[in-house]
Amino acid sequence: MGKTTFLTKLALDWCDAVSEHNPDYSATFSDVDTLKEFQFLFQISLRDAKDQREVIEMIKTQIIDMIYTGNKREETVKLLPYILEREKYIITMDGLNEWIDRLNKCVLPLLPQFYTKCVSVITSRPWKMADERIKDSEINSLIEIEGIIDSEDLAKKLINSLQTGDVKIHADFIKYVNERQLMNLLTSPWLQTLLVNLWMNEMTFSGSLCEINCILIDILFKNADAKRGYFQRGNSFRCLSNTRFIQRQIDIFDALANAAFNFTFSSRKSLVFTEWELLNFLSEDQLEFCLYAGVLTIRYSFNVADQDAQFSFIHETVQEFMAAFHIANSKQDLIKQFRTGSKHNVLEMSQTIIYLCGLDCKIANKLIYCLVDDECLKDTSNGLSMYIKTFYNQHNLLTFQDDIRTHKNVLKSKHNQMNDIKRCFALAVLFQRMIIDGCIEAKASGEKKICLKCRDFTFNQNLIESDSNALKLLLLYNSSNVRSLILESNVLPISEILTVIHQSKHCLTRVKMTMTAEISKALHHTSIQELNCIGNFDVSSCSCVLSSLSQLTYLRIEDTIFLQDIALPET
């Protein structure tokens, strides 16, 4: 289940727990009896809380105004503060990454501190948690939704629900997925549903996320009785090559992309917009077509004072793809419009950047380094530096690596002295994750030259094979500009390691790897400042190498027995 579904299931479980009117209801959560302790549950959509800062105002507009009318509404509004002060209740807030404080001062919606009986459950995309304004003291538990619990069960249910003629079985679907190396897509409910549909309809598919979005929009256009048309071979965007209903409606497609870009990257990002705002980009006929197709959805505001309809894309990722398409397709240099100055901008836009890698890798790379400022580069460098230096205690090292493996607590630490270390390293982890996903997308989209720039490379045991292969590809492309080379798993042949050391001799700052005589020799007179050597190697050779490292400030040697003294540089 996704974030929104998670909170919806929680609300349904609470309803059943406190009412006890439905003996046939099957609870989602195993500890559902805990919910009986709460007298109220208020469910808030933060994407619908545009221009609102206080939780009590959100409850009024999204819940009270929807349920009550007239005097009853006024009475309930007056009663609400007393309930919030005295009763035990849950407030669920969905999509913190979709909410922005209009005064740009608060990172969380405002809830008075004297509401001591309140339990808040807030969902967000991971990048939002890297904001240092979110204090550890404000978080009791940090949980990550990792994906589908039973991918096979979901696939079988989807296949059974879509059967129309010939009976298709799950084993054939898995064969289809394996042949195209798409197993990584099965962890997402959204992507698995699309993948099953593509397989059921026997559609050719390369594995590109850009192509998935194009095929989805193509199917929706078909449902709106769009005219059939095909793109010519050699079209600049390969993801459009398998579509049949976008070409004749390309003006609508382009208008949607323009709208998505402006709603995603304007000074006030929004996933919900009014008809008046949409009509700045689409004609009334185009808007009606998009609603009929289902690319855009409509619902009416809960706010009585504002009865304007609310529009949004069918899914947030579709809006992000369309925004990326507009950047790649525009004849203007749109990169200049992006705001800089926050180290989280590149993480906030990571999904759009990944799509852009599949559309135009050069533009994606340009955008990345427009958003990555000096502070971000410094933090990621510090995070990797402290990762090598600070976690010399084996217990701490294993615990921290387990955090990275499961992504639990990677962005938040309960110990203040560890907080900055983990936050900085989290930035490095998330940035590398984005670059890996971008590389995979570029390769799947047929990009011939994957020109993504990256300076820090961490190969650990948690990387799956496809991620490791993508990171190796990126390392070889950036072999002359590597700053950090952390090899906790032996995935690179010595010949490639030697190539990187030789070509990055002038800029290689930190190294962690298993040492060999060849590697040791290659490290002579490099610019390394932090060195973590693993394994047995010759003492005389080691002394010779270390004494040549004039900039070395930190040295760690693991799993080694020396029977002689080691000569260190005078630094």
Number of C-alpha atoms within 10 A of each C-alpha: 15 15 15 15 11 15 20 15 15 20 19 13 22 24 17 19 20 15 10 11 10 10 7 6 12 9 16 12 11 7 9 14 13 10 20 16 12 17 13 19 19 16 20 21 18 22 18 23 22 19 11 18 21 15 19 17 15 24 20 18 21 20 16 20 20 15 12 14 13 8 9 12 16 13 12 16 18 11 11 14 12 11 15 20 16 13 15 17 21 21 18 20 22 24 19 19 17 20 25 23 18 12 8 7 10 13 17 16 19 14 14 12 9 10 17 13 15 20 15 16 15 17 22 17 15 15 20 19 21 20 15 14 11 15 13 17 9 7 13 9 11 16 9 14 14 12 13 16 11 10 14 14 12 16 21 16 11 18 21 14 9 14 12 10 6 7 9 16 13 17 11 11 17 17 11 16 19 12 9 12 13 16 14 13 17 22 15 15 17 14 16 21 16 17 23 22 16 16 17 17 10 9 13 9 17 18 20 21 22 29 25 20 21 21 24 18 22 24 18 20 24 16 13 16 12 19 13 14 14 14 18 10 9 8 10 14 19 19 23 21 18 17 20 19 24 27 20 15 16 12 13 20 22 20 20 26 25 23 21 28 23 17 21 21 16 13 11 13 14 19 20 19 18 15 15 10 13 19 13 11 19 21 13 12 10 18 20 13 18 22 19 16 20 18 21 19 16 17 10 13 19 21 17 13 9 10 10 16 15 17 20 21 22 15 13 13 15 22 25 26 25 28 27 30 26 22 24 24 16 12 8 9 10 14 15 10 10 13 13 14 13 15 21 20 20 24 23 15 19 22 18 25 28 26 30 29 30 30 28 24 26 16 20 25 20 13 20 21 11 17 21 19 17 11 12 21 16 12 20 23 22 17 22 25 21 17 18 21 15 12 14 13 8 9 10 12 15 12 12 18 17 15 15 19 14 12 18 17 21 27 28 24 20 14 9 11 9 12 19 19 22 25 23 25 24 25 25 23 22 20 22 18 16 19 23 24 22 27 26 24 26 27 20 18 23 16 17 9 12 22 19 22 18 21 19 23 21 20 20 17 14 15 15 10 10 14 17 19 17 18 24 19 16 21 23 14 17 19 21 19 20 24 21 22 23 19 20 15 14 12 14 13 8 13 10 14 19 17 15 22 23 17 15 19 21 16 17 25 22 23 24 20 19 21 18 16 12 12 16 19 15 18 21 19 16 21 20 24 17 21 23 19 21 18 13 16 17 12 16 12 13 20 15 17 20 22 17 17 21 16 16 21 12 15 15 13 15 12 9 10 11 10 6 8 9 15 14 17 16 11 10
